[in-house]
Amino acid sequence: MDRRKFIKSCTVIGAMSTINPGFFNQLFAQEINLVKKYNKALLIKEDGTPLKEEDIKPYNYYLFFYPFVSTPCYLINLDKEVPPCDVKLSDGSIYKFKGGVGIKKNIVAYSAICSHQWSYPTKDYAFINYYSPEQKSQTTNRSNVIQCCAHLSVFDPSQGGIVLEGPAPLPLANIILTFEDGKFYAEGVLGKDQFEEFFDNYKSDLREQYGTTKKAKSLVETATVMEVGKYVKEQIKC
Ligand code: FES
């Protein structure tokens, strides 16, 4: 590039960065690996038998704990193929969401710990919930989303858990599922999980429920999948 062209390019880049502060982030977007492997845990039903595809009803969501005995996740049947996509973070970095699993590639799972201030489903209530296409949120008018009513963050389960609106700074962490011989397994977590913040913030609650923090941090070997309503008394939707 000759000197004049070089100076012109610099001027254009400088102008773009003034207009759009995210310009440099987009220009230098980097693909990063945010996969954390944990135990390969078979998803089972409450009777102890392996969860099958037909057990996961369309547009229903289910609760299980993974990778730790105390960290809740939602399993959702979105009833259509969920294709892979790039998930962009606010610093411009990107990671790859692999899409749904199962025969129809319509099953996804996410950490149910909100990435804003770690609201999560307890036995008493859940502010963070999935809204089916027939069930619009009254506050955001959105459906087929995961929404946290604590401060109205909305996440898209069909796009790797990206934030659609609200104060959450990060997508929901994606639970990496595999489907082998008709059985589902959880194998790891993709994205910026909130586990350390969760353990720090809810120390006393977790001690009360699990005895010690160490026990709350035990890794699961299998994960029991249940209807959310069987675990949570009140699903608070807004
Ligand atoms: S804790 Fe979920 S939006 Fe604030």
Residues whose N, C-alpha, C, O or C-beta is under 5 A from the ligand:
A	BS01	FES	C114 H116 Q117 W118 S119 C148 A150 H151 L152 S153
